[in-house]
Amino acid sequence: MSARVYDRLEGSGAAKYLVPVYDMGILPEYEGRGFIVMGLVRGAGSTPQECLAPKTMAELIANWHATGTANFTENMRRICEAVGALHEQNIIHRDLKPDNILFSEGGQVRLIDLGLAAELGPDGYAHGGAGTHSYMAPETGLESRSNRASDVYSLGLIAYELLAGKNPFEHLTPPGTVPAEHHCEWIQREKAAATILKPSEYGRYVKAWQDDLVLLCLSANAKTRPQSATELRELIEAQGRSGAAVRAAGWKDWIAGPRNWSEEAGAIQLILDQWGNKPRDEVWFDAATKLAVCRLSMTPPDARRAEILLKEAEDLVLRGIGVQDYADRAAWYGELASVMENVGRLDLRRSAFRDSQEKALMNIGISRTLTS
């Protein structure tokens, strides 16, 4: 089936989201074993002399599972864009999971392991119970059929893991009384009947719209989910714009957490690179501030580009974008001053930021006096 799918997708808009296949066949001289020749995917940080392995979504979840930041919106947007390109060609993946999503050198999403991918039939379904039990949609295991909404269910589980750091069904293990051939059916019945805890029960800073969107994707009724990856992407983009209010006081925990600064800088940079001519808003402000912190915290620090970002972000602060009140403004200035102190970059605008923090705190006192 994989060969047919690749032939179907060759030359289409979906091809750029796959790893190219150059040849495949059978080797009679090696006991009839099959072979496949695929393109090389270079990971972030590769050089002309050294090719590093690309990161999988599973590896990225280990770093970002509880941040609830713009990384969620951007990563899910890119993944949905890739899967949506398959859906537009009438193909469903049927085995979407974090291990099957790669990020190439430039942050490009690559979908791998299309061995179970299938073309939708005239009835709008691909028939058969294919997939990984913990990620497949209930109807795939119980009705032996899948459609685009079945892929959306799997995307919902990936989104859940990005926010909560765990699969809500990872605890499901069939009892010993259930024969092995019925394990899939047992797991899918349990999933369909389960009350799923919101990601915010586990993850920090998970927004209400993210909870709602993930649970919508994980509905046991396929007809109530977004009906394609493209529809899900549009919902994420719309909610990400409208639900992006930033609370600067929350950055203290973000800064304190263990992070791979260089890796996270690369991910956030992708958000800003794709911003284009859109007006700079709270999402841009949040991403720019975090990118500046990443650049200051890297070894060695990239102070010049960090200061450019901070000046641009501060312009939004002064216009009231990205902060809600004087308390947020004081937190923003104070946390950045602390970062500069921690990394020894006192030559940057640490003193000015401390002064601005004091002014914001003073204004809090004035406003409280006037309203008391």
C-alpha positions in Angstrom: 0.0 0.0 0.0 2.9 2.4 0.8 4.1 2.3 -2.9 0.6 3.1 -4.2 0.3 6.0 -1.7 3.6 7.5 -2.7 2.8 7.1 -6.4 -0.5 8.9 -5.7 1.2 11.8 -3.9 4.1 12.2 -6.2 4.1 15.8 -7.6 1.3 16.9 -5.3 1.4 19.6 -2.7 1.7 16.9 0.0 5.0 15.6 -1.3 7.0 18.3 0.5 5.7 17.0 3.9 7.0 13.5 3.2 10.4 11.9 3.0 11.1 11.3 -0.7 11.2 7.7 -1.9 13.6 7.1 -4.7 13.4 3.3 -5.2 11.8 0.2 -3.7 11.6 -3.5 -4.5 12.5 -7.0 -3.6 16.0 -8.6 -3.4 15.8 -12.2 -4.5 19.5 -12.8 -3.6 18.7 -11.8 0.0 15.8 -14.3 0.7 13.3 -12.0 -1.1 13.7 -9.2 1.4 12.2 -5.9 0.5 14.1 -2.6 0.3 13.3 1.1 0.1 15.6 4.0 -0.7 14.5 7.2 0.9 15.9 10.8 1.0 18.0 12.1 3.9 16.4 14.3 6.4 18.8 16.6 8.2 18.1 17.7 11.7 18.5 21.2 13.3 22.1 22.1 13.9 23.5 20.1 11.0 26.6 21.4 9.2 28.1 20.6 5.8 30.5 18.3 7.7 28.0 16.7 10.1 24.4 15.6 9.6 22.4 15.4 12.8 19.3 13.3 13.2 16.0 15.2 13.0 13.9 15.5 16.2 10.7 13.7 16.4 7.6 15.2 18.0 8.0 12.6 20.8 11.3 14.2 21.7 9.9 17.7 21.5 7.0 16.8 23.8 9.6 15.9 26.5 10.7 19.6 26.5 7.5 21.4 25.9 4.8 19.2 27.4 3.7 21.7 30.1 4.4 25.2 28.7 1.1 26.0 27.1 2.9 28.7 25.0 2.8 29.7 21.4 4.8 26.5 20.7 1.6 24.5 20.9 -0.3 26.7 18.4 2.6 26.8 15.9 3.5 23.1 16.2 -0.1 22.0 15.8 -0.6 24.4 12.9 2.3 23.0 11.0 1.4 19.3 11.7 -2.2 20.0 10.6 -1.0 21.7 7.5 1.0 18.6 6.6 -1.8 16.1 7.3 -4.2 18.4 5.6 -2.2 18.2 2.4 -2.7 14.4 2.5 -6.4 14.8 3.1 -6.7 17.1 0.1 -5.3 14.2 -2.0 -8.0 11.9 -0.6 -5.4 10.1 1.5 -5.5 9.4 5.3 -2.4 8.5 7.3 -4.0 6.1 9.8 -0.9 5.9 12.1 -0.4 9.5 13.3 1.6 9.6 16.6 4.5 11.6 17.9 7.1 9.1 16.8 5.9 9.5 13.2 6.4 13.2 12.9 9.9 14.6 12.2 11.2 18.2 12.2 13.8 18.7 9.5 16.7 21.2 9.6 14.6 24.2 8.8 11.7 23.2 11.1 9.7 21.6 8.3 7.3 18.9 9.3 7.9 15.5 7.7 5.4 12.7 8.1 6.9 9.2 8.1 5.7 5.6 8.2 3.0 5.7 5.6 2.8 1.9 5.5 -0.8 2.0 6.8 -1.9 5.1 4.8 -4.9 4.5 2.5 -7.0 6.2 -0.1 -10.6 7.0 0.8 -13.1 5.0 -1.2 -16.4 6.2 -2.8 -18.1 6.0 0.5 -15.6 8.4 2.1 -13.9 5.7 4.2 -10.8 3.5 4.1 -11.8 0.1 5.4 -9.8 -2.1 7.9 -8.7 -1.7 11.5 -5.2 -0.4 10.9 -3.2 1.8 13.3 -1.5 2.0 16.7 -4.1 1.1 19.4 -3.4 3.9 21.8 -3.6 6.6 19.0 -6.3 5.2 16.6 -9.9 6.5 16.7 -12.5 4.3 18.3 -14.4 3.7 15.1 -11.2 2.4 13.4 -11.0 -0.5 15.9 -14.7 -1.0 16.5 -16.1 -0.5 13.0 -13.0 -1.3 10.9 -13.2 1.9 9.0 -11.5 5.3 9.0 -11.9 8.7 7.4 -10.3 12.2 7.8 -12.0 12.7 11.2 -10.2 9.5 12.3 -6.9 11.2 11.6 -8.2 14.3 13.5 -8.7 12.1 16.6 -5.0 11.1 16.4 -4.1 14.7 16.1 -6.2 15.4 19.2 -4.1 12.9 21.1 -0.9 14.5 19.9 -2.2 17.9 20.9 -3.1 16.5 24.3 0.4 15.2 24.8 1.9 18.6 23.8 -0.1 20.2 26.6 -0.3 17.5 29.3 2.9 15.5 28.6 1.0 12.2 28.6 -1.5 10.2 26.6 -4.8 10.0 28.4 -5.1 6.4 27.5 -1.6 5.2 28.3 -2.9 3.3 31.4 -5.3 1.1 29.3 -4.1 -2.6 29.4 -6.5 -5.4 28.6 -7.0 -7.9 31.4 -5.6 -11.4 31.0 -9.1 -12.8 30.4 -9.3 -10.9 27.1 -7.8 -12.9 24.2 -5.0 -11.1 22.3 -7.0 -10.9 19.1 -9.6 -8.8 21.0 -7.2 -6.4 22.6 -7.7 -3.6 20.1 -11.5 -3.9 20.4 -11.3 -3.8 24.2 -9.0 -0.7 24.2 -11.3 1.2 21.7 -14.4 0.5 23.8 -12.7 1.8 26.9 -11.6 4.9 25.0 -15.0 5.5 23.6 -16.6 5.3 27.1 -13.9 7.2 29.0 -14.3 10.5 30.7 -11.2 12.3 29.6 -9.5 14.8 32.0 -8.7 18.1 30.5 -5.0 18.7 29.6 -5.1 21.6 32.1 -5.3 19.0 34.9 -1.7 18.1 34.1 -0.1 21.0 32.2 0.8 24.5 33.3 -0.7 27.5 31.6 -3.1 25.5 29.4 -5.8 27.8 28.1 -9.5 27.1 28.2 -9.7 27.1 24.4 -6.9 24.5 24.2 -8.8 22.2 26.6 -12.0 22.6 24.6 -10.3 22.0 21.2 -8.5 18.9 22.3 -11.6 17.3 23.9 -13.6 18.2 20.7 -11.0 16.2 18.6 -11.3 13.3 21.1 -15.0 12.9 20.8 -16.1 9.3 20.5 -18.6 10.5 17.8 -16.6 11.1 14.7 -19.2 13.4 13.3 -18.8 16.0 16.1 -15.0 16.3 15.5 -13.4 18.7 13.0 -13.9 16.8 9.8 -10.3 17.3 8.4 -6.9 18.4 9.4 -7.4 21.6 7.5 -10.6 22.4 9.5 -8.7 21.7 12.7 -5.8 24.0 11.6 -8.2 26.8 10.9 -9.8 26.4 14.3 -6.4 26.5 16.0 -5.3 29.6 14.1 -8.6 31.4 14.9 -8.5 30.4 18.6 -4.8 31.2 18.8 -5.4 34.7 17.7 -8.4 35.4 19.8 -7.4 33.6 22.9 -3.8 34.8 23.1 -3.9 37.1 26.1 -0.4 37.1 27.8 0.2 37.3 31.5 3.8 38.3 32.0 3.8 37.1 35.6 3.7 33.6 34.3 7.1 33.9 32.6 8.9 33.4 35.9 8.0 29.7 35.9 8.8 29.4 32.2 12.2 30.9 32.7 12.9 28.7 35.7 12.2 25.4 34.0 15.0 23.3 32.5 15.1 24.1 28.8 17.2 23.4 25.7 17.6 27.1 24.9 19.0 26.7 21.4 16.4 24.2 20.4 13.5 26.3 21.7 15.0 29.4 20.1 14.8 27.6 16.7 11.2 26.7 17.2 10.1 30.1 18.3 12.0 31.7 15.5 9.8 29.8 13.1 6.8 31.5 14.5 8.3 35.0 13.9 9.7 34.1 10.5 6.2 33.2 9.3 4.6 36.3 10.7 4.9 38.3 7.5 3.0 41.6 7.4 0.4 40.7 10.0 0.1 43.3 12.8 2.2 42.5 15.9 -0.1 41.4 18.7 0.0 39.5 22.0 1.2 36.3 20.3 4.1 38.1 18.6 4.9 39.9 21.9 5.0 36.6 23.8 7.1 34.8 21.2 9.6 37.7 20.8 10.1 38.0 24.5 10.8 34.3 24.9 13.1 34.2 21.9 15.1 37.1 23.4 15.4 35.2 26.7 16.5 32.1 24.8 19.1 34.0 23.0 20.4 35.6 26.2 20.5 32.2 27.9 22.3 30.3 25.1 26.0 29.4 25.3 27.4 31.7 24.1 24.6 34.3 24.3 23.4 36.0 21.2 23.0 39.4 22.9 22.8 41.6 19.8 19.7 39.9 18.3 18.2 39.6 21.8 18.4 43.4 22.3 16.8 44.1 19.0 13.9 41.8 19.9 13.6 43.4 23.3 13.4 46.9 21.9 10.7 45.9 19.5 8.8 44.1 22.3 9.1 47.1 24.6 7.6 49.3 21.9 4.5 47.1 22.2 4.6 47.4 26.0 4.5 51.1 25.7 1.5 50.9 23.4 -0.3 48.6 25.8 0.0 45.5 23.7 1.0 42.2 25.4 0.4 43.4 28.9 -2.9 44.0 30.7 -1.9 46.3 33.5 0.9 47.9 35.5 1.5 44.6 37.4 2.1 42.8 34.2 4.4 45.5 33.0 6.4 45.4 36.2 6.7 41.6 35.9 7.9 41.8 32.3 10.6 44.4 33.1 11.6 42.6 36.3 11.9 39.1 34.8 14.0 40.4 31.9 16.3 42.3 34.3 16.7 39.1 36.3 17.6 37.1 33.2 20.3 39.6 32.3 21.7 39.5 35.8 21.7 35.6 35.8 23.6 35.4 32.5 25.9 38.2 33.3 24.7 40.6 30.6 24.5 43.7 32.8 25.8 45.7 29.8 22.4 45.3 28.2 19.4 47.3 29.5 19.2 45.8 32.9 19.3 49.1 34.8 16.8 50.7 32.5 14.5 47.6 32.9 14.8 47.8 36.7 14.0 51.6 36.6 10.9 50.8 34.4 9.9 48.1 36.8 10.0 50.5 39.7 7.9 53.1 37.8 5.3 50.4 37.0 5.2 49.4 40.6 4.9 53.0 41.6 1.9 53.4 39.2 0.2 50.4 40.8 0.4 52.2 44.2 -0.9 55.5 42.7 -3.8 53.7 41.0 -4.7 51.9 44.2 -4.7 55.1 46.1 -6.9 56.8 43.6 -9.5 54.0 43.6 -9.5 53.4 47.4 
